[in-house]
C-alpha cells in the first residue's frame, strides 16, 4: 500500500480532518440560537432590527467569500494553500468570535448600538471566511476516491454534530439568566478557546497535494466566482444546501423563543434537556448514516431522514402550548434530531465533489473558488433567515420591552411563534427533498467524471460513449463539446 493510501486509511487522519468543524458546526449554532436572544433580551434591541445584523454580515460575505476563494487558489505555501489559511484563520476566528458578545449600550443610542454590533459581526464574518472557505476546499486536494471522501466527510459531520452539541448545551449551563449580558461574554471566551484548539488540530493533522496556483487577477474573482453557478450540479447542490440548512436555522433561531415564550419552560433545565436531546440524536444519526451513505449514495440520508423529521415537526403542533406533555415533546425532538443528521451528512459530503465537476467544465482545478461560493451561499442564507425570523417575530407582536423585563408575551404572539417555528422548517424541508431528488450524481457518475477528466488530460485512451456524453451533459448542464474550456471559468 502506498504512503498516500496508508495515510488515507488512518483513523487519526479522519479525526484531524474533522475537528475543525467543531468550529464550523458550533459557531453558527451558538449565533443562530443565542445572538438574537442576546441582542433582544440582554441588550434591549428591537427584534426586527436585531435580525438584520447577521444579514448585513452576509452581504459583506458576498465580497469576502469570493475573494477568499480566489486568494486560496492563488496562494503558494509549503504547508499547502488551504492549510496555510486554516492556520492563519484559527487565531483570527477565535478572536473575532468574542467581539460580538461585548456588552454595549451606546449611552442609550439605538443607532450607535446597532452600528457597533454590525461592525463586530462583520469582524466575525471575516474570521469565519478565512477558516471555512479553505477548509471546505481541503478534502478534494487530500483524497480522490468517492467512497473514501464519504468516510472523511462522515467523520467531519460527527465532529460538526459534536460542536453543535457543545454549542446547544454549554451556553445553557453558562447563561442562567438570558438577560445578563456578562454571562454571554463568558460563554464566548470559553468557545473561543475550544474553536482555536479544534482548528489547529486540523492544520497539524492534515495534508494537501501541491497544485499550480491559478494565474487569475483578483479583479477576475467575481466573474470566476459567478461562473461556478453555470454548473448544473452545483446549482442543485446550492439549493439542497440552502434549504437543508435553512430548516435547521429555523429550529435553532427560534428554539429559545419557543421554549421560553410558547412552552414557558426555559427554567428548570428544560431548555438544556430539549436541545441536548436534539443534538445527541443528531450525533447518533451521523454515526448511523455514515456507513449507510458509503454503501448507497450521498443523497440517501436526506431522502430517508427528512420525511421522518417532517412528520415529527408537524406533530409538535399538538404540543405547542404551556403545560404540554414535555416527555412527548422530547420524543419528537429526538426524531427531529435524527432527521437533521441526514441533511448534514449529505450536504458536506457532496460539497467535496463539486470541485471535480467544475474542473471538468473549466479545465481548471479551483476548489477554493467552489468552496467560497458554497460558503457564501450558506452564510447569506443564514443571514436572510435571521432577518426573516426577526421580521416575523415583529409581525406576530413580539415585545422586546416585555422580553427584557422577563415577562411573558401575549397569547396571540405565543401562537405566532409556534407557527413560525414549525411551518418555517416544514416549507424548507419540502424544498430540500425536491432538489435532492433531482441531484444527478452517485458513485457511478462520480467515477465517470474522473474518467472523463483523465481522458481530457490524455491519461485515459478510452472513447466516450454516447450514453456517457448524455450523462455528463446532465451532470454539468453543458454540451459535451463545450466541456474542458477555460473560457467557462472567466466568461459569463
C-alpha positions as CSV (number, residue, x, y, z in Angstrom):
1,X,0.0,0.0,0.0
2,X,1.4,3.4,-0.9
3,X,2.1,6.0,1.7
4,X,-0.8,8.1,0.4
5,X,-3.3,5.3,0.7
6,X,-2.0,4.3,4.1
7,X,-2.4,7.8,5.3
8,X,-6.0,8.0,3.9
9,X,-6.9,4.8,5.9
10,X,-5.7,6.0,9.2
11,X,-8.3,6.9,11.8
12,X,-6.3,9.8,13.0
13,X,-6.3,11.4,9.5
14,X,-10.1,11.4,9.5
15,X,-10.3,12.7,13.1
16,X,-7.8,15.5,12.5
17,X,-9.6,16.5,9.3
18,X,-13.0,16.6,11.1
19,X,-12.1,18.5,14.2
20,X,-12.2,22.0,12.6
21,X,-15.9,21.5,12.0
22,X,-16.4,21.8,15.8
23,X,-16.0,25.4,14.9
24,X,-18.0,25.2,11.7
25,X,-20.8,23.3,13.3
26,X,-20.6,25.0,16.7
27,X,-20.1,28.7,16.0
28,X,-23.2,29.1,13.8
29,X,-25.4,27.1,16.2
30,X,-24.3,29.5,19.1
31,X,-25.0,32.5,16.9
32,X,-28.3,31.3,15.4
33,X,-29.6,30.2,18.8
34,X,-28.3,32.9,21.1
35,X,-27.2,36.0,19.3
36,X,-30.6,37.5,18.6
37,X,-31.6,36.5,22.1
38,X,-28.6,38.3,23.4
39,X,-29.5,41.4,21.5
40,X,-33.2,41.4,22.4
41,X,-33.2,40.1,25.9
42,X,-29.8,41.3,27.3
43,X,-29.3,44.4,25.2
44,X,-32.9,45.5,24.7
45,X,-32.8,45.8,20.9
46,X,-35.9,45.6,18.7
47,X,-36.1,42.1,17.2
48,X,-36.6,43.3,13.6
49,X,-33.5,45.4,14.0
50,X,-31.5,42.7,15.7
51,X,-32.4,40.2,12.9
52,X,-30.9,42.4,10.2
53,X,-27.4,42.4,11.7
54,X,-26.5,38.9,10.5
55,X,-28.0,39.8,7.1
56,X,-25.6,42.8,6.8
57,X,-22.8,40.5,7.7
58,X,-23.8,38.1,5.0
59,X,-23.9,40.9,2.4
60,X,-20.3,41.5,3.3
61,X,-19.7,37.8,2.6
62,X,-20.8,38.5,-1.0
63,X,-17.5,40.4,-1.2
64,X,-15.1,38.5,1.0
65,X,-16.1,34.8,0.3
66,X,-15.3,35.1,-3.5
67,X,-12.1,37.0,-2.7
68,X,-11.1,34.3,-0.1
69,X,-11.8,31.5,-2.6
70,X,-9.7,33.2,-5.3
71,X,-6.9,34.0,-2.8
72,X,-6.8,30.4,-1.7
73,X,-6.5,29.1,-5.2
74,X,-3.7,31.7,-5.9
75,X,-1.7,31.0,-2.7
76,X,1.6,29.1,-2.7
77,X,2.9,27.8,0.7
78,X,5.0,24.9,1.9
79,X,2.0,23.9,4.1
80,X,-0.4,24.0,1.1
81,X,-2.7,26.9,0.2
82,X,-5.7,25.7,2.2
83,X,-3.7,24.6,5.3
84,X,-1.9,27.9,5.4
85,X,-5.1,29.9,5.6
86,X,-6.6,27.4,8.1
87,X,-3.6,28.2,10.3
88,X,-4.0,31.9,10.0
89,X,-7.7,31.7,10.4
90,X,-7.6,29.6,13.6
91,X,-6.4,32.6,15.6
92,X,-8.4,35.3,13.8
93,X,-11.7,33.4,14.0
94,X,-11.2,32.7,17.7
95,X,-10.7,36.4,18.5
96,X,-13.5,37.7,16.3
97,X,-16.0,35.3,17.8
98,X,-15.6,37.0,21.2
99,X,-16.1,40.6,20.0
100,X,-19.7,40.0,19.0
101,X,-20.7,39.4,22.6
102,X,-19.2,42.5,24.2
103,X,-22.0,44.3,26.1
104,X,-22.6,47.8,24.6
105,X,-25.5,50.1,25.2
106,X,-24.0,53.2,23.4
107,X,-25.4,55.5,26.0
108,X,-28.9,54.7,25.1
109,X,-28.4,55.4,21.4
110,X,-30.2,52.8,19.3
111,X,-28.2,53.8,16.2
112,X,-24.9,53.7,18.0
113,X,-25.6,50.3,19.5
114,X,-26.8,48.9,16.1
115,X,-23.6,50.2,14.3
116,X,-21.4,48.7,17.0
117,X,-22.9,45.2,16.6
118,X,-22.9,45.4,12.9
119,X,-19.2,46.1,12.9
120,X,-18.5,43.3,15.4
121,X,-20.5,40.9,13.3
122,X,-18.5,41.9,10.2
123,X,-15.3,41.1,12.0
124,X,-16.6,37.7,13.0
125,X,-17.8,37.0,9.4
126,X,-14.4,37.8,8.0
127,X,-12.7,35.5,10.5
128,X,-15.1,32.7,9.7
129,X,-14.5,33.1,6.0
130,X,-10.7,32.8,6.5
131,X,-11.2,29.4,8.1
132,X,-14.2,27.9,6.4
133,X,-13.6,28.7,2.7
134,X,-10.2,26.9,2.6
135,X,-11.4,24.2,5.0
136,X,-14.4,23.3,2.7
137,X,-11.9,23.2,-0.2
138,X,-9.4,21.0,1.5
139,X,-10.8,17.5,1.0
140,X,-10.6,17.4,-2.8
141,X,-6.9,18.1,-2.5
142,X,-6.5,15.3,0.1
143,X,-8.5,12.4,-1.3
144,X,-9.6,11.4,-4.8
145,X,-11.8,8.3,-4.1
146,X,-15.6,8.8,-3.9
147,X,-16.1,6.3,-1.0
148,X,-13.0,7.5,0.9
149,X,-14.2,11.1,0.7
150,X,-17.6,10.0,2.0
151,X,-15.8,8.4,5.0
152,X,-13.8,11.6,5.7
153,X,-17.0,13.7,5.3
154,X,-18.9,11.5,7.7
155,X,-16.3,11.8,10.4
156,X,-16.3,15.6,9.8
157,X,-20.0,15.6,10.3
158,X,-19.7,13.7,13.5
159,X,-17.4,16.4,14.8
160,X,-19.7,19.1,13.4
161,X,-22.6,17.4,15.4
162,X,-20.4,17.3,18.5
163,X,-19.7,21.0,18.0
164,X,-23.4,21.6,17.7
165,X,-24.0,19.7,21.0
166,X,-21.5,21.8,22.7
167,X,-23.0,24.9,21.2
168,X,-26.5,23.9,22.1
169,X,-25.8,22.7,25.7
170,X,-22.8,24.6,27.1
171,X,-24.4,28.1,26.7
172,X,-27.4,26.9,28.7
173,X,-25.1,25.9,31.5
174,X,-23.2,29.2,31.4
175,X,-26.2,31.5,30.7
176,X,-28.5,31.0,33.7
177,X,-30.2,34.4,33.2
178,X,-30.7,35.2,29.5
179,X,-31.0,39.0,30.3
180,X,-27.5,39.0,31.8
181,X,-25.0,40.3,29.1
182,X,-21.9,39.3,31.1
183,X,-22.8,35.6,31.0
184,X,-22.9,35.7,27.2
185,X,-19.4,37.2,27.2
186,X,-18.0,34.4,29.5
187,X,-19.6,31.9,27.2
188,X,-17.9,33.4,24.1
189,X,-14.5,33.2,25.8
190,X,-15.0,29.5,26.5
191,X,-16.0,28.8,23.0
192,X,-13.2,30.9,21.6
193,X,-10.6,28.6,23.2
194,X,-12.5,25.4,22.1
195,X,-12.6,26.7,18.5
196,X,-8.9,27.7,18.4
197,X,-7.8,24.2,19.5
198,X,-10.1,22.4,17.1
199,X,-9.0,24.3,14.0
200,X,-5.3,24.0,15.0
201,X,-5.7,20.2,15.3
202,X,-6.9,20.1,11.7
203,X,-3.9,22.1,10.5
204,X,-1.4,19.8,12.2
205,X,-3.1,16.5,11.2
206,X,-4.0,17.0,7.5
207,X,-2.1,17.2,4.2
208,X,-2.6,18.8,0.8
209,X,-1.4,18.0,-2.7
210,X,0.6,20.8,-4.1
211,X,-1.0,22.2,-7.2
212,X,0.0,25.1,-9.5
213,X,-1.5,28.4,-8.5
214,X,-4.2,29.8,-10.7
215,X,-2.9,32.9,-12.7
216,X,-6.1,34.9,-12.4
217,X,-6.1,38.5,-11.2
218,X,-8.1,39.5,-8.1
219,X,-10.2,41.7,-10.4
220,X,-11.4,38.5,-12.1
221,X,-12.5,37.0,-8.7
222,X,-16.2,37.9,-9.0
223,X,-16.5,36.7,-12.6
224,X,-14.8,33.4,-11.6
225,X,-17.0,33.0,-8.6
226,X,-20.2,33.6,-10.5
227,X,-19.1,31.2,-13.3
228,X,-19.3,28.4,-10.7
229,X,-23.1,28.7,-10.9
230,X,-23.1,27.7,-14.6
231,X,-22.5,24.1,-13.3
232,X,-25.9,22.4,-13.1
233,X,-24.9,20.1,-10.3
234,X,-23.6,23.0,-8.3
235,X,-26.8,24.9,-8.6
236,X,-28.8,21.9,-7.4
237,X,-26.3,21.4,-4.6
238,X,-26.7,25.0,-3.5
239,X,-30.5,24.6,-3.4
240,X,-30.0,21.5,-1.2
241,X,-27.5,23.4,1.0
242,X,-29.7,26.5,1.2
243,X,-33.0,24.8,2.1
244,X,-31.5,21.9,4.1
245,X,-29.5,24.1,6.5
246,X,-32.2,26.8,6.4
247,X,-34.6,24.3,8.0
248,X,-32.1,23.9,10.8
249,X,-31.7,27.7,11.1
250,X,-35.5,28.0,11.8
251,X,-35.1,25.4,14.6
252,X,-32.1,26.9,16.3
253,X,-33.0,30.5,15.6
254,X,-36.4,30.1,17.3
255,X,-35.6,27.4,19.9
256,X,-35.2,29.8,22.8
257,X,-38.3,31.7,21.9
258,X,-40.3,28.5,21.5
259,X,-39.2,27.0,24.9
260,X,-39.3,30.3,26.8
261,X,-42.3,32.1,25.3
262,X,-44.5,29.3,24.0
263,X,-43.9,26.5,26.4
264,X,-42.8,28.7,29.3
265,X,-40.3,26.0,30.1
266,X,-36.9,27.7,29.9
267,X,-36.2,27.4,33.6
268,X,-35.5,24.2,35.5
269,X,-33.1,22.9,32.9
270,X,-35.8,22.1,30.3
271,X,-34.2,24.1,27.5
272,X,-30.9,22.3,28.1
273,X,-32.6,18.9,28.1
274,X,-34.6,19.7,24.9
275,X,-31.5,21.0,23.0
276,X,-29.5,18.1,24.4
277,X,-32.0,15.5,23.1
278,X,-32.0,17.1,19.6
279,X,-28.2,17.4,19.4
280,X,-27.4,14.0,20.8
281,X,-29.9,12.4,18.4
282,X,-28.2,14.3,15.6
283,X,-24.9,12.9,16.7
284,X,-26.3,9.4,16.8
285,X,-27.8,9.9,13.4
286,X,-24.4,10.9,11.9
287,X,-22.9,7.7,13.1
288,X,-25.8,5.6,11.7
289,X,-25.9,7.4,8.4
290,X,-22.2,7.3,7.7
291,X,-21.9,3.6,6.7
292,X,-25.3,3.7,5.0
293,X,-24.2,6.5,2.8
294,X,-20.9,4.7,1.9
295,X,-23.0,1.7,0.7
296,X,-25.8,3.6,-1.1
297,X,-25.4,7.2,-2.3
298,X,-24.8,10.6,-0.8
299,X,-28.4,11.6,-1.4
300,X,-29.8,8.7,0.6
301,X,-29.6,10.2,4.1
302,X,-31.7,13.2,3.1
303,X,-34.3,11.1,1.3
304,X,-34.8,8.9,4.3
305,X,-34.2,11.3,7.2
306,X,-36.1,14.4,6.0
307,X,-39.6,12.8,5.7
308,X,-39.2,11.4,9.2
309,X,-38.2,14.8,10.6
310,X,-41.1,16.4,8.7
311,X,-43.7,14.2,10.3
312,X,-42.2,14.8,13.8
313,X,-42.1,18.5,13.3
314,X,-45.8,18.7,12.3
315,X,-46.7,16.6,15.3
316,X,-45.2,19.4,17.5
317,X,-48.3,21.5,16.7
318,X,-50.4,19.5,19.1
319,X,-48.0,20.3,22.0
320,X,-47.1,23.9,21.3
321,X,-48.7,25.4,24.5
322,X,-47.9,25.9,28.1
323,X,-48.3,22.7,30.2
324,X,-47.9,20.3,27.2
325,X,-46.6,16.9,27.9
326,X,-42.8,17.5,27.9
327,X,-41.9,13.8,27.6
328,X,-43.7,13.6,24.2
329,X,-42.0,16.8,23.1
330,X,-38.6,15.2,23.9
331,X,-39.5,12.1,21.9
332,X,-40.4,14.2,18.9
333,X,-37.3,16.3,19.4
334,X,-35.2,13.1,19.3
335,X,-36.8,12.1,16.0
336,X,-36.2,15.6,14.6
337,X,-32.5,15.3,15.5
338,X,-32.1,12.0,13.7
339,X,-33.7,13.5,10.6
340,X,-31.4,16.6,10.8
341,X,-28.4,14.3,10.8
342,X,-29.3,13.0,7.3
343,X,-29.2,16.5,5.9
344,X,-25.9,17.5,7.4
345,X,-24.3,14.1,6.4
346,X,-25.3,14.5,2.8
347,X,-24.5,18.2,2.2
348,X,-20.9,18.3,3.2
349,X,-20.1,15.0,1.6
350,X,-21.5,16.3,-1.8
351,X,-19.6,19.6,-1.4
352,X,-16.2,17.8,-1.8
353,X,-17.3,16.5,-5.3
354,X,-18.4,19.9,-6.7
355,X,-14.8,20.9,-7.5
356,X,-14.4,17.9,-9.7
357,X,-17.5,18.7,-11.8
358,X,-16.2,22.3,-12.0
359,X,-12.8,21.1,-13.3
360,X,-14.5,19.1,-16.0
361,X,-16.3,22.2,-17.2
362,X,-13.4,24.7,-16.9
363,X,-10.2,22.5,-17.2
364,X,-9.1,24.4,-14.0
365,X,-8.8,22.9,-10.5
366,X,-10.3,25.7,-8.3
367,X,-11.7,24.1,-5.2
368,X,-11.2,27.3,-3.3
369,X,-13.5,29.2,-5.6
370,X,-16.1,26.5,-5.5
371,X,-15.9,26.4,-1.7
372,X,-16.0,30.2,-1.5
373,X,-19.3,30.3,-3.3
374,X,-20.8,27.4,-1.3
375,X,-19.7,29.1,2.0
376,X,-21.1,32.4,0.8
377,X,-24.5,30.7,-0.1
378,X,-24.7,29.2,3.3
379,X,-23.9,32.4,5.1
380,X,-26.1,34.6,3.1
381,X,-29.0,32.2,3.7
382,X,-28.3,32.2,7.4
383,X,-28.4,36.0,7.4
384,X,-31.6,36.1,5.4
385,X,-33.3,33.6,7.7
386,X,-32.1,35.6,10.8
387,X,-33.6,38.7,9.3
388,X,-36.8,36.8,8.4
389,X,-37.1,35.4,11.9
390,X,-36.7,38.9,13.4
391,X,-39.3,40.3,11.0
392,X,-41.8,37.5,11.6
393,X,-41.4,38.0,15.4
394,X,-42.3,41.6,15.0
395,X,-45.2,40.7,12.8
396,X,-46.7,38.4,15.5
397,X,-46.3,41.2,18.0
398,X,-43.1,40.2,19.9
399,X,-42.5,42.9,22.5
400,X,-38.8,43.5,23.4
401,X,-39.7,45.5,26.5
402,X,-41.6,42.6,27.9
403,X,-38.7,40.3,27.0
404,X,-36.1,42.5,28.7
405,X,-38.2,42.5,31.9
406,X,-38.6,38.7,31.8
407,X,-42.4,38.9,31.3
408,X,-44.4,36.6,29.1
409,X,-45.5,37.6,25.6
410,X,-49.2,37.9,24.7
411,X,-51.1,34.7,23.9
412,X,-51.5,35.5,20.1
413,X,-47.8,36.2,20.0
414,X,-47.1,32.8,21.6
415,X,-49.2,31.1,18.9
416,X,-47.4,33.0,16.2
417,X,-44.0,32.0,17.4
418,X,-45.1,28.3,17.4
419,X,-46.4,28.5,13.8
420,X,-43.2,30.2,12.6
421,X,-41.1,27.6,14.4
422,X,-42.9,24.7,12.8
423,X,-44.0,25.7,9.4
424,X,-40.8,27.5,8.6
425,X,-39.0,24.2,9.0
426,X,-41.7,22.3,7.1
427,X,-41.5,24.5,4.0
428,X,-37.7,24.3,3.8
429,X,-37.7,20.5,4.3
430,X,-40.1,20.0,1.4
431,X,-37.9,22.1,-0.9
432,X,-34.8,20.2,0.3
433,X,-36.4,16.9,-0.7
434,X,-37.4,18.2,-4.1
435,X,-33.9,19.3,-5.0
436,X,-32.2,16.3,-3.5
437,X,-34.4,14.0,-5.7
438,X,-33.2,15.9,-8.8
439,X,-29.5,15.8,-7.9
440,X,-27.7,13.7,-10.6
441,X,-24.5,12.4,-9.0
442,X,-24.0,8.9,-7.4
443,X,-20.8,6.9,-7.3
444,X,-21.3,5.8,-10.9
445,X,-21.5,9.4,-12.2
446,X,-18.6,10.5,-9.9
447,X,-16.3,7.8,-11.4
448,X,-17.4,8.9,-14.9
449,X,-16.5,12.5,-14.1
450,X,-12.9,11.4,-13.1
451,X,-12.6,9.1,-16.1
452,X,-13.6,12.0,-18.4
453,X,-11.1,14.3,-16.7
454,X,-8.4,11.7,-17.3
455,X,-9.4,11.5,-20.9
456,X,-9.2,15.2,-21.3
457,X,-5.7,15.2,-19.8
458,X,-4.6,12.4,-22.1
459,X,-4.2,9.9,-19.3
460,X,-7.0,7.6,-20.5
461,X,-7.2,6.5,-24.1
462,X,-10.8,5.2,-24.0
463,X,-13.5,6.7,-26.1
464,X,-16.6,8.4,-24.5
465,X,-19.8,6.6,-25.4
466,X,-23.0,8.4,-26.4
467,X,-24.7,7.4,-23.2
468,X,-21.7,8.7,-21.2
469,X,-21.9,12.0,-23.1
470,X,-25.6,12.4,-22.2
471,X,-24.8,11.6,-18.6
472,X,-22.0,14.2,-18.5
473,X,-24.3,16.8,-20.1
474,X,-27.0,16.1,-17.4
475,X,-24.4,16.5,-14.7
476,X,-22.8,19.7,-15.9
477,X,-25.5,21.4,-17.9
478,X,-23.1,21.9,-20.8
479,X,-23.0,20.3,-24.2
480,X,-20.3,17.7,-24.3
481,X,-18.1,19.5,-26.8
482,X,-18.2,22.7,-24.7
483,X,-16.6,21.0,-21.7
484,X,-13.0,21.4,-20.6
485,X,-12.9,25.0,-21.7
486,X,-11.0,27.7,-19.7
487,X,-13.4,30.3,-21.0
488,X,-16.2,28.7,-19.0
489,X,-14.4,30.0,-15.9
490,X,-13.7,33.5,-17.0
491,X,-16.6,34.5,-19.2
492,X,-20.3,34.8,-18.1
